Amino acid sequence: MPDLKTADSAIWDAVCRERERQTEGLELIASENYTSRAVLEAAGTVLTNKYAEGYPGRRYYGGCEHVDTVEQLARDRVRRLFGAEHANVQPHSGSQANMAVYMTVLNPGDTILAMDLAHGGHLTHGMHLNFSGKLYRPIHYGVRPNDHRIDFDQVATLAREHRPRLIIAGASAYPREIDHAKFADVAREVGALLMVDMAHYAGLVAGGVHNSPVSCADFVTSTSHKTLRGPRSGFVLCREEHAKNLDRSVFPGIQGGPLMHIVAAKAVCFGEALRPDFPAYARQIVENARALAEVLLSGGLRLVSGGTDNHLMMCDVTAIDLSGSVAEKALDRAGITVNKNMIPYDQRKPMDPSGIRIGTAALTTRGMQADEMKRVGAWILGALRHADDEATLRRFRGEIAEFTRNFPVPGIG
């Protein structure tokens, strides 16, 4: 990046330091991943210069013939990847993808039924400080206290009582496979529409290791990063009957010009996920998560629901007399990146909760497998047990930096 270094050395320096952090540490945040070099290159193209309000063949600006090609490729590839009738690839994020669906089918004050944030849901599923909680009337379901699985009896009871216009399935901190068909049954019974937010596990759906919501949901929203391994952005899939209204909700409803360089990066990502080797990657994510979960369980951590079916696990660190915030900071000093997270029925405050969330998608992208997860698990346990021992944490950081040299990050070395 010679031009950036000359023009803005402060930004160049921050970028270089971030590259070093990503390559020398263990990235275990469940919502993060590494893109390919091709995705990075697409995101840095001259397409960033082009306004393209509207849709392919129906733009408000001239000179869009080439970006039309890009967007159409992205739409066609993601529809093929997930077997969807219609796709909108313009949302800038998963949150805006969710907003677009809400704007399509809801009026202010309408009732939505979604997973409680404290039990694994997302901010845009009706959290009171989020637009979704301010504009709509959220009712929340959760997980059972005994096994931390989704309480479908509660889902059905709440749906019958409150008759929501929209039922939302999907989660950001739920370690088990979600039964979309059960949600569809409840939605049909009460005359509700069903939206599935598969942002976290879209790559697992694409790889065939998680059941697909596309056939049973009216709308499916997602990010294109996380397990799908693309740029940080969003998209919406829907049935053809909703296509025109959805597109109007995205533009001009909530957005102006799409980020065409990111749409291009999404097209590359969808193309990569269509390749024959992608299912093996998705399977390895799950195998790695299960292997890591076994190590952590054997080391005395409690895991929400007792384990994992997908790419993430929720660890209750109060079992070893730590808080989530203390655990996150100790692991960070050892070169291990996770995030503090509330666990179901948490008695602690959100900014210093009882748990941490751990995911395996990024390390799987670097080529790590179950044997490496055993080493990673040992470092996690060691760092947590020595949370106040700076010398030990520094030693772990050095060991991890040496270890990661054998697993280069695609695209950046």
Buried (B, 14 or more C-beta within 10 A) or exposed (E): EEEEEEEEEEEBEEBEEEBEEBBBBBBBBBBBBBBBEBBBBBBEBEBEEBBBBBBBEEBEEEEBEEBBEBBBBBBBBBBBBBEBEBBBBBBBBBBBBBBBBBBBBBEEEBBBBBBBBBBBBBBBBBBEEBBBBEBBBBBBBBBBEEEBBBBBEBBBEBBEEBEBBBBBBBBBBBBBBBBBEBBBBBBEEBEBBBBBBBBBBBBBBBBEBBBBBBBBBBBBBBBBBBBBBBBBBBBBBBBEEBBEBBBEBBBEBBBEBBBBBBBBBBBBBBBBBEEEEBBEBBBBBBBBBBBBBBBBBEBEBBBBBBBBBBBBBBBBBBEBEBBBBBBBEBBBBBBBBBBBBBBBEBEBEEEEBBBBBBBBBBBBBBBBEBEBBEBBBBBBBBBBBBBEBEEBBEBBBEBBBEBBEEBEBBBBE
